[in-house]
Amino acid sequence: MFKKLILTCLTIGIAGIPPPAEAANCGPRDAVIESLKSKYEEHFTAGGLQQTRSAQSVMEIWSSPDTGTFTVLLTSPNGISCIVAAGTDFFEGPEISPVEGTAS
């Protein structure tokens, strides 16, 4: 549930604003992922599809419980990934248990 909230907030925050492929924070997805794994010890945490007017992109969150870092990637259909956010002190929220009772 908490992951869905994070994804929704991030998607709303970056919706419709794909970074230009020429930006210094963009590159082939394989190279970007390799850097996140080797330099920051990050692993895939969550992701989803983002629909823009021109195309669909993949939004991913990579994080490391060891280093506390996180990175948000936006990958276009041509395989170019752009880092749209990065930071420290990443945390995951607790699982929320379903409420028992009669469905409304």
Long-range contacts (C-beta under 8 A, 24 or more apart in sequence): 1-93, 1-95, 1-96, 2-92, 2-93, 2-94, 2-95, 2-96, 3-45, 3-46, 3-92, 3-93, 5-93, 6-46, 6-61, 6-93, 7-46, 7-47, 7-48, 7-59, 7-61, 10-59, 10-61, 10-72, 10-85, 11-48, 11-50, 11-59, 14-50, 14-59, 14-72, 14-74, 14-84, 14-85, 15-50, 15-52, 16-52, 16-53, 18-52, 18-57, 18-74, 18-76, 18-82, 19-74, 19-82, 19-84, 21-76, 21-78, 21-80, 21-82, 23-82, 25-82, 25-83, 25-84, 26-80, 26-81, 26-82, 26-83, 27-80, 27-81, 28-79, 28-80, 28-81, 29-73, 29-75, 29-79, 29-80, 29-81, 32-73, 32-81, 32-83, 33-62, 33-81, 36-62, 36-71, 40-64, 40-67, 40-69, 40-71, 41-66, 41-67, 42-67, 42-69, 42-70, 42-71, 45-70, 45-92, 50-74, 63-90, 64-90, 65-90
